Each structure stands twice: as C-alpha cells, then as structure tokens.
Amino acid sequence: MSDSNRAWHFVERPDGEPTSDCFELRETESPTPRFGELLVRVHYLSVDPYMRGRMRDSASYAEPWQLGDILQGGVVGEVVESEHDAYESGDLVAGRGTWSEYSVLDGDDATPVDPDVAGLPAYLGVLGMPGRTAYFGLLEVGEPRPGDTVVVSGAAGAVGSTVGQIASQNGCRVVGVAGTDEKTAWLTDDLGFDAAINYETTDDYRAALDDVAPDGVDVYFDNVGGPITDAVFTKLNLDARVAVCGQIAHYNDEEVPMGPRKLPLLIASRAKVEGLLVSDYATRFDVAREQLEAWVGSGAIEHRETVVEGLENAPDAFLGLFSGDNIGKQVVRVAE
Ligand SMILES: NC(=O)c1ccc[n+]([C@@H]2O[C@H](COP(=O)([O-])OP(=O)(O)OC[C@H]3O[C@@H](n4cnc5c(N)ncnc54)[C@H](OP(=O)(O)O)[C@@H]3O)[C@@H](O)[C@H]2O)c1
C-alpha cells in the first residue's frame, strides 16, 4: 500500500453552472482507519447530481461541503486494512467514501460486493444508491399498478433507467424522456420501454405525450423538473401519483424560475405529488438490494455504466451530468 494519496478538494463555490475551478487535486497522506473503519483502495467512485446541492452554502437535504473539504461520494474498492470484524484485507466493498485513491469507510455502513452478480461499477448504480432510489421511489411513492402509464424523466440515467424497468416488471406501459436519440433508442430497443421522447429534438412536449401516452399518465417519476414536468402535469389522470425524485434542470439556478403555475391541474386530477429521499428507506435497503441483485443476476433488469478513466478526470465526469454525457450510471475508474 502506498503512503501517499491523491484526493480532490472542494475549493470554490460555483455561481450557476459549476466549473473545474471548483476542484483541486492535492497530494495528501493516506488516511489511517480507526476502530470500526476500513481503509479501501478505491477502484471506482461515483459522481451524482445531488452533489451540486452540497456545493451551496445553504441547507439542503445533504450537508454542504466546506471549502477545503475532500469531496465525498460513493466508492467501491478493495479493503487494504480493516479495523472492523466483518471485513478483512482483500474484501471488495461499497460505501460512502471520498474522491481519492485511498478512502476510509465506516465498516457498519459498507456493504460487501459480489463481482459474480455484476461488475464493480454496478454497485454504484443499479445495485447502489440510485437503484435503491428507483426501487423505493417507484414502488412506494409511485405505487404502480398493472395497466398504468408511467412516465419517467431523466430516463436514460442511473435512477430513471431502473425505474422504467421496474415499472415494466409491474405490468405498466412505460414512457421515458431523455436527451439524445442514442438514449431513447437504448430505452426502447434494449430496456423494453414502450416509448421514449427526445426532449432536445421535440418542441411541443404536450403533443409528444399525446402520441405516446394517449390514455394519460398515472405515475410520473420526475428526475428533472422544468418544462418537461409542466407538460406531464397536463396529462395526469384521476388519482395519478407524482414521485418527485430530482429537479436537475434547476440545480444550477441561482433563483427559482417562475413559470406558468401548474398546480390547478392537480384539482381536476386529484393527483398526489410527493417528494422522496432514498435515505428514509435505510432500514429496508437489504430488501431492495436482494431484489435488485436477483433481477440483475437473472437479466430481468439491464444496466449500463459510463466510465471516465482516471481520478484526475473526476470533475469532468461530474460536470458531464449537467450536459447529459452519461448513459446509465456515471462512474470514474480510479484503479484496476
Ligand atoms: N431523492 C433522492 O433520494 C435521489 C437519489 C438519487 C438521485 N436523485 C435525483 O434523481 C435524478 C437522477 O439522478 P441520477 O443519479 O440517475 O442521474 P443521471 O440521470 O444518471 O444523470 C443526470 C442526467 O440528467 C439529465 N439532465 C441534465 N440536465 C438536464 C436538464 N436541464 N433537463 C433535463 N435533463 C437533464 C441528463 O440526461 P439527458 O441527456 O436526458 O438530458 C443527465 O445524463 C437527479 O435529479 C438526482 O438529483 C434523487
């Protein structure tokens, strides 16, 4: 094991869209695990849209990063030193770590990784936090029923691609909204979505929804917000459910944009609109993990990861989330 460690630090709060100036790669000493902790050689790290909220100096559901902090996020890697009874050197684990070559993980919070089920990056995507978000968000907030029409925005991303496939498993008609033809083709040709809309080449979202969801929308899983969401609200059926998972279209806004207000539509539809936070389901993560591993292992759910090579490119991988560079889960390969 090396004594040195390269780690990305958060050095500047963005004003609007983040840039590479927000990050600095520094050489530090390798951390030392304390009782209950694991020192892990990071193989892959996760970049996620919610991290944009942590760059603000104001309360959000995730604690703000302070200037100078090492950036935090999901990692998967190999234990090189264990101070926790359940793990030993050589074990593969996933957990909450840092954007660095070596990272200390809380052993109680870490989960074992089984490379026979899926490759390591899947444990940051479909078998990690995004997969659990899809699982609980759709099933518990969206409450899909056979025959429902389910619309998913951000459909070709880590959460959305899993949501659509779980909805299909539940006998729903699934429509995805994503930003390129390559993404919409992946949804319909490979993942079994019934239809998909490329919002970048569609001027009239409402007319597009009329075509692909002629019976209206029973469940809307919203990862995005903005005009796509405005259009879906006009199509909500009686007693529809809207699961508000993310609003990435607004994460770089300094002020909340004021558009036409769509709430009157909820009176006619009596729709339920509910925010969700994956950590609220923490006591049942093992249930989701077991089911998702079974689906992935049997091929019932497909997954894809976009891999950026090298720790030095982690900020680019993060920034690419806001320009739609990823298909499926965006990860960074730090080591073999
Ligand atoms: N509530 C929770 O507990 C929870 C947990 C995990 C994630 N989330 C949220 O769920 C959403 C999806 O997360 P993820 O990890 O699966 O990310 P992701 O979908 O894998 O990556 C982000 C995607 O968002 C799309 N996007 C970016 N800017 C956009 C814009 N202005 N308008 C429309 N689409 C835009 C891009 O795809 P296109 O090419 O399609 O534009 C991009 O690939 C995010 O909003 C995230 O914050 C919430």
PDBQT file of the ligand as one rigid body, heavy atoms in Angstrom, charges set to zero:
ROOT
HETATM    1  N1  LIG A 401     -34.404  11.919  -3.949  1.00  0.00    +0.000 N 
HETATM    2  C1  LIG A 401     -33.402  11.051  -3.839  1.00  0.00    +0.000 C 
HETATM    3  O1  LIG A 401     -33.225  10.363  -2.821  1.00  0.00    +0.000 OA
HETATM    4  C2  LIG A 401     -32.474  10.921  -5.017  1.00  0.00    +0.000 A 
HETATM    5  C3  LIG A 401     -31.491   9.915  -5.055  1.00  0.00    +0.000 A 
HETATM    6  C4  LIG A 401     -30.710   9.789  -6.214  1.00  0.00    +0.000 A 
HETATM    7  C5  LIG A 401     -30.879  10.687  -7.283  1.00  0.00    +0.000 A 
HETATM    8  N2  LIG A 401     -31.819  11.663  -7.173  1.00  0.00    +0.000 N 
HETATM    9  C6  LIG A 401     -32.067  12.586  -8.283  1.00  0.00    +0.000 C 
HETATM   10  O2  LIG A 401     -32.513  11.805  -9.364  1.00  0.00    +0.000 OA
HETATM   11  C7  LIG A 401     -32.132  12.417 -10.588  1.00  0.00    +0.000 C 
HETATM   12  C8  LIG A 401     -31.375  11.401 -11.432  1.00  0.00    +0.000 C 
HETATM   13  O3  LIG A 401     -30.188  11.050 -10.758  1.00  0.00    +0.000 OA
HETATM   14  P1  LIG A 401     -29.152  10.050 -11.447  1.00  0.00    +0.000 P 
HETATM   15  O4  LIG A 401     -28.094   9.761 -10.465  1.00  0.00    +0.000 OA
HETATM   16  O5  LIG A 401     -29.894   8.952 -12.060  1.00  0.00    +0.000 OA
HETATM   17  O6  LIG A 401     -28.518  10.982 -12.586  1.00  0.00    +0.000 OA
HETATM   18  P2  LIG A 401     -28.451  10.646 -14.129  1.00  0.00    +0.000 P 
HETATM   19  O7  LIG A 401     -29.844  10.653 -14.650  1.00  0.00    +0.000 OA
HETATM   20  O8  LIG A 401     -27.643   9.416 -14.300  1.00  0.00    +0.000 OA
HETATM   21  O9  LIG A 401     -27.626  11.860 -14.746  1.00  0.00    +0.000 OA
HETATM   22  C9  LIG A 401     -28.185  13.106 -14.912  1.00  0.00    +0.000 C 
HETATM   23  C10 LIG A 401     -28.953  13.222 -16.259  1.00  0.00    +0.000 C 
HETATM   24  O10 LIG A 401     -29.866  14.297 -16.142  1.00  0.00    +0.000 OA
HETATM   25  C11 LIG A 401     -30.159  14.790 -17.428  1.00  0.00    +0.000 C 
HETATM   26  N3  LIG A 401     -30.184  16.261 -17.390  1.00  0.00    +0.000 N 
HETATM   27  C12 LIG A 401     -29.187  17.091 -17.031  1.00  0.00    +0.000 A 
HETATM   28  N4  LIG A 401     -29.588  18.368 -17.117  1.00  0.00    +0.000 NA
HETATM   29  C13 LIG A 401     -30.875  18.335 -17.552  1.00  0.00    +0.000 A 
HETATM   30  C14 LIG A 401     -31.851  19.342 -17.852  1.00  0.00    +0.000 A 
HETATM   31  N5  LIG A 401     -31.565  20.646 -17.709  1.00  0.00    +0.000 N 
HETATM   32  N6  LIG A 401     -33.066  18.935 -18.279  1.00  0.00    +0.000 NA
HETATM   33  C15 LIG A 401     -33.359  17.629 -18.439  1.00  0.00    +0.000 A 
HETATM   34  N7  LIG A 401     -32.487  16.629 -18.168  1.00  0.00    +0.000 NA
HETATM   35  C16 LIG A 401     -31.258  16.990 -17.728  1.00  0.00    +0.000 A 
HETATM   36  C17 LIG A 401     -29.032  14.310 -18.365  1.00  0.00    +0.000 C 
HETATM   37  O11 LIG A 401     -29.601  13.375 -19.286  1.00  0.00    +0.000 OA
HETATM   38  P3  LIG A 401     -30.319  13.878 -20.658  1.00  0.00    +0.000 P 
HETATM   39  O12 LIG A 401     -29.357  13.612 -21.772  1.00  0.00    +0.000 OA
HETATM   40  O13 LIG A 401     -31.534  13.022 -20.727  1.00  0.00    +0.000 OA
HETATM   41  O14 LIG A 401     -30.600  15.328 -20.509  1.00  0.00    +0.000 OA
HETATM   42  C18 LIG A 401     -28.080  13.579 -17.444  1.00  0.00    +0.000 C 
HETATM   43  O15 LIG A 401     -27.486  12.459 -18.058  1.00  0.00    +0.000 OA
HETATM   44  C19 LIG A 401     -31.306  13.642 -10.227  1.00  0.00    +0.000 C 
HETATM   45  O16 LIG A 401     -32.153  14.774 -10.256  1.00  0.00    +0.000 OA
HETATM   46  C20 LIG A 401     -30.863  13.349  -8.804  1.00  0.00    +0.000 C 
HETATM   47  O17 LIG A 401     -30.595  14.515  -8.083  1.00  0.00    +0.000 OA
HETATM   48  C21 LIG A 401     -32.600  11.793  -6.064  1.00  0.00    +0.000 A 
ENDROOT
TORSDOF 0
